[in-house]
Amino acid sequence: MQQAQKMQEQMQKQQAELANKQIEGQAGAGIVKVIMNGKNQLQKLSIDYAMLDGDMEMMEDLIIAAFNDAQNKIAQEQQGSMADMMGGLDLPPGFKMPF
């Protein structure tokens, strides 16, 4: 019982730390950059308009790609945090957590 409570506290701490992290996603060799927090909330968008030559369709694609890049990095951070936390547990192979 005590181990479960300790694990829950550790999970809450890691979630809070991740929520406060700022993760950068990029596309087009840095033409578009986004900053997101660990809650998947967009914090900043930066576009180098000089490199786009008015191509709005390209800009839209780059914004989407940068956003997806940041989300993938956040997911990797979350998986890494969970792996670190679960590393000390002796779980059976193939066991999946309910979240």
N, C-alpha and C positions, 0 to 999 in steps of 0.2 A: 504494500500500500504506500509506504513511504517513498519507494523508488518511483512509483507512478506520479506522485505529487512533485517529486524533484524533476522528473522528466517534463512534466507539464510546465513547471516554472522555467526550465531551461528553454522550452519551445517558445514560450511567451517572450522571453528575453531576446531570442534570436529573431523572432518576428518583428519585434520593436526595432532592433538594430537594422534589419533589412528595410523596414519601412522608412528609416531615416537616411538610408544610403542614396546616393545619386549615381545613376547608371547612365552612361552615354551610349547612344546608338548612332551610327553613321551610314551614309550611303553616297555613292558617286565620289569616292575618294575624299570624303569630307565636305562635299558641296552642301549637303544637308546634314545637320546634326540635331539630335534631340537629347534632352536630359529628362529622365523619368526617375521617380522615387520607387521604392520597393513595393508600393501599393499600386503600381502600374498607372500612376497619375503623371501626366505630362507636366513638366516644370518649365521647360524652355525649348524653343525652336529657333534654330539659326540656319539661314539660307544665304549662300554666296550667290547673289543674283547675277553678278558679272559673268559667272561661268555657265549660266543657263541660256543666254541669248533669247530671252522671252519665250522659251519653249515651255508652255504651261503644263502640257501633258507629261513631259519629262519631270518637271518639278513635282507634280502630284505623285508620280511613281517613286521618286526619290524620298519624298516625305513618308510614304507608306513603308518603303524599305528600311528607312532609318528607325521608324517606330517599331517595326517588327524585329530589327536587330536589337534594340534596347529590351524589348519584351523577352527575347530569347536569352539575353544575358541575365535578366532578372530571374527567369526560370532556372538557369544554371546555378545562380546564387542560392535559390531556394533548395534545389536538390543537394547542393553541397552542404548546406546547413543541416538538412535532414540526415544526410549520410554521416556527417560528423557526430550528430546527436545519437543516431542509432548504432554507431560503431561499437559501442560498449555492450549492446544487447545481444543475447544469444538467440536470434530469431531463426526459425526453420527456413530452409532455402525456398524461395518463391513466395514468401509471406509478403502480402501487400497491406499497407496501412489504409485505413478507411478514408483518407483524404488525399 
